[in-house]
């Protein structure tokens, strides 16, 4: 499984022949300009953790061009199905085997509304198993005790956690979350995109180091192997 950081909370995941894009927010992210482009992405599936604009901005552009199937909670998927896009709804605790692997929609503690203020269902995260590897993508979230359920489905080889604070966990809680989910490696996301979530990278690295966890902060466009 290869994971490319697309900036903010956006990821491209390749599992064998399949390409997944998580929470596409690229065209509106000034930090991504010149590093990644929508035209370089050809997802078969779009996985959406919640409905905030900084996680769904480019959904329609990508799905309209590629015909990608949108996977998210019931409310988000029906929102896009009403616009003519393909979708597969899930809800918390539900798992399903897809052509790219096994996927479970899990709890997150956050909010979820579309840019127009309409209801976006309850936010969530994903556990993905593919090719003998396990990936936990928390989505935007606070630290919560349900994270301790994640390793019951398999110890994550990598956890993707927000570290920008203010709207989500900061580095201290994200390091605690790594312990809750039993992950030795964390990819930090949802930081530095705008003023509220700018972080001290060195301090964040030190926080994780003290917890005995490796924090990875890839550059936008950089690919990691899981």
C-alpha positions as CSV (number, residue, x, y, z in Angstrom):
1,X,0.0,0.0,0.0
2,X,1.4,3.4,-1.0
3,X,0.2,6.6,0.5
4,X,0.8,10.1,-1.0
5,X,0.2,13.2,1.1
6,X,-1.8,15.7,-1.0
7,X,-1.8,18.4,1.7
8,X,-4.1,19.2,4.6
9,X,-6.2,16.0,5.3
10,X,-6.0,14.7,1.7
11,X,-4.4,11.5,0.7
12,X,-3.9,9.3,-2.3
13,X,-3.7,5.6,-1.6
14,X,-2.7,2.9,-4.1
15,X,-3.7,-0.7,-3.3
16,X,-2.7,-3.0,-6.1
17,X,-4.7,-1.8,-9.2
18,X,-6.9,0.6,-7.3
19,X,-6.5,4.3,-6.5
20,X,-8.3,5.9,-3.6
21,X,-8.4,9.6,-2.7
22,X,-9.3,10.6,0.8
23,X,-10.9,14.0,1.6
24,X,-9.9,15.9,-1.5
25,X,-9.0,19.5,-0.8
26,X,-6.4,20.5,-3.3
27,X,-7.5,23.3,-5.6
28,X,-8.3,25.5,-2.6
29,X,-5.1,24.7,-0.7
30,X,-2.4,27.3,-1.4
31,X,0.3,25.0,0.1
32,X,-0.5,22.4,-2.6
33,X,-0.1,24.7,-5.6
34,X,2.7,23.5,-7.9
35,X,3.1,20.3,-5.9
36,X,0.0,18.2,-6.7
37,X,-2.9,18.7,-9.2
38,X,-6.3,17.3,-9.6
39,X,-5.4,16.2,-13.2
40,X,-2.8,13.8,-11.8
41,X,-5.4,11.9,-9.8
42,X,-7.5,9.2,-11.2
43,X,-9.3,7.6,-8.3
44,X,-11.6,4.6,-8.4
45,X,-13.0,5.6,-5.0
46,X,-13.3,8.8,-3.0
47,X,-13.4,8.2,0.8
48,X,-14.9,11.1,2.8
49,X,-14.6,11.4,6.5
50,X,-17.1,14.4,6.9
51,X,-18.7,17.2,5.0
52,X,-16.6,20.3,5.8
53,X,-15.4,22.2,2.8
54,X,-11.7,21.6,3.5
55,X,-12.4,17.8,3.0
56,X,-14.9,17.8,0.1
57,X,-14.0,20.8,-2.1
58,X,-12.8,18.7,-5.1
59,X,-15.2,15.8,-4.8
60,X,-17.4,16.8,-7.7
61,X,-14.5,17.7,-10.0
62,X,-12.8,14.3,-9.4
63,X,-16.0,12.2,-9.4
64,X,-17.3,14.0,-12.4
65,X,-14.1,13.3,-14.4
66,X,-13.3,9.8,-13.2
67,X,-16.6,8.3,-12.2
68,X,-15.2,7.4,-8.8
69,X,-17.5,5.8,-6.3
70,X,-18.0,8.0,-3.2
71,X,-17.8,6.2,0.2
72,X,-18.9,8.0,3.3
73,X,-21.7,8.2,5.8
74,X,-25.3,7.9,4.6
75,X,-26.0,11.6,4.6
76,X,-22.9,12.5,2.5
77,X,-23.4,9.7,0.0
78,X,-27.1,10.5,-0.6
79,X,-26.2,14.2,-1.0
80,X,-23.9,13.3,-3.9
81,X,-26.2,10.6,-5.3
82,X,-28.9,13.3,-5.6
83,X,-26.4,15.1,-7.9
84,X,-25.9,12.0,-10.1
85,X,-22.7,10.6,-8.6
86,X,-22.1,7.0,-7.7
87,X,-21.9,6.3,-4.0
88,X,-21.8,3.6,-1.3
89,X,-23.1,4.6,2.1
90,X,-21.7,3.3,5.4
91,X,-22.3,4.0,9.0
92,X,-20.3,3.7,12.2
93,X,-19.1,0.2,13.1
94,X,-20.0,-1.1,9.6
95,X,-17.4,-2.9,7.6
96,X,-17.4,-4.1,4.0
97,X,-15.1,-5.8,1.5
98,X,-14.5,-3.7,-1.6
99,X,-12.3,-4.6,-4.6
100,X,-9.5,-2.6,-3.0
101,X,-9.7,-4.3,0.4
102,X,-11.7,-4.3,3.7
103,X,-13.0,-1.0,5.0
104,X,-14.7,0.0,8.2
105,X,-16.3,3.3,9.1
106,X,-15.4,4.2,12.7
107,X,-16.2,6.9,15.2
108,X,-14.7,10.4,15.2
109,X,-15.5,13.3,17.6
110,X,-15.9,16.4,15.5
111,X,-18.7,18.2,13.5
112,X,-20.0,17.8,10.0
113,X,-21.9,20.2,7.8
114,X,-21.7,21.1,4.1
115,X,-20.5,24.6,3.1
116,X,-24.1,25.8,2.8
117,X,-24.7,24.7,6.5
118,X,-26.8,21.7,5.7
119,X,-26.4,18.5,7.7
120,X,-23.5,16.3,6.8
121,X,-24.2,13.4,9.0
122,X,-21.9,12.3,11.8
123,X,-18.1,12.5,11.2
124,X,-16.0,9.3,11.0
125,X,-12.7,7.7,10.2
126,X,-11.7,4.6,8.3
127,X,-9.9,1.4,9.0
128,X,-8.5,-0.1,5.8
129,X,-7.0,-3.5,5.4
130,X,-5.4,-4.4,2.1
131,X,-2.4,-6.5,1.0
132,X,-1.8,-7.7,4.5
133,X,-1.5,-4.2,5.9
134,X,-3.7,-2.2,8.2
135,X,-4.2,1.6,8.0
136,X,-6.2,3.8,10.4
137,X,-7.4,7.2,9.1
138,X,-9.0,9.0,12.0
139,X,-10.4,11.9,10.1
140,X,-10.8,15.2,12.0
141,X,-11.3,14.3,15.6
142,X,-10.7,14.9,19.3
143,X,-9.0,12.2,21.3
144,X,-11.7,9.7,22.4
145,X,-11.8,6.4,24.1
146,X,-13.4,4.5,21.2
147,X,-9.9,4.6,19.6
148,X,-9.0,1.8,21.9
149,X,-11.4,-0.4,19.8
150,X,-9.3,0.1,16.7
151,X,-6.6,-2.5,17.3
152,X,-9.3,-5.1,17.9
153,X,-9.6,-5.2,14.1
154,X,-5.8,-5.4,13.7
155,X,-2.9,-3.4,14.9
156,X,-2.4,-0.5,12.4
157,X,0.8,-0.4,10.5
158,X,0.3,3.3,10.2
159,X,-2.2,5.7,11.8
160,X,-3.1,9.0,10.0
161,X,-3.9,11.5,12.7
162,X,-4.6,15.3,12.7
163,X,-2.0,17.2,14.8
164,X,-3.0,20.9,14.1
165,X,-4.9,21.5,17.3
166,X,-7.7,24.1,17.7
167,X,-10.2,22.2,15.5
168,X,-8.8,18.7,16.2
169,X,-6.2,17.0,18.3
170,X,-2.9,18.7,18.8
171,X,0.4,16.8,19.0
172,X,0.0,15.8,22.7
173,X,-3.4,14.2,22.2
174,X,-2.4,12.7,18.9
175,X,0.5,11.0,20.6
176,X,-1.9,9.6,23.2
177,X,-4.2,8.5,20.3
178,X,-1.2,6.5,18.8
179,X,-1.0,4.7,22.1
180,X,-4.8,4.0,22.2
181,X,-4.7,2.5,18.7
182,X,-1.3,0.7,19.3
183,X,0.4,2.4,16.3
184,X,4.1,2.8,16.3
185,X,4.1,5.1,13.3
186,X,1.9,8.1,12.7
187,X,1.5,10.3,9.7
188,X,0.5,13.8,10.8
189,X,-2.1,15.7,8.8
190,X,-4.4,18.7,9.1
191,X,-1.7,21.2,10.1
192,X,-0.1,24.4,8.8
193,X,-2.7,25.0,6.1
194,X,-4.0,28.2,7.7
195,X,-3.2,30.2,10.8
196,X,-5.4,28.4,13.3
197,X,-3.6,25.2,12.8
198,X,0.0,26.2,12.4
199,X,2.3,24.1,14.5
200,X,5.9,23.9,15.8
201,X,7.1,20.9,13.9
202,X,10.2,20.3,16.0
203,X,8.1,20.4,19.2
204,X,5.6,18.0,17.7
205,X,8.4,15.6,16.7
206,X,9.7,15.7,20.3
207,X,6.3,15.1,21.7
208,X,5.9,11.9,19.7
209,X,9.5,10.9,20.4
210,X,8.8,11.1,24.2
211,X,5.8,8.8,23.7
212,X,8.0,6.3,21.8
213,X,6.1,6.9,18.5
214,X,7.5,7.8,15.1
215,X,5.9,10.9,13.7
216,X,6.1,11.3,9.9
217,X,5.6,14.7,8.3
218,X,5.9,14.1,4.6
219,X,6.1,17.0,2.2
220,X,3.1,17.5,-0.1
221,X,3.4,15.1,-3.0
222,X,5.7,12.7,-1.0
223,X,4.8,9.0,-1.0
224,X,5.2,6.6,1.9
225,X,5.0,2.8,1.8
226,X,3.0,0.8,4.3
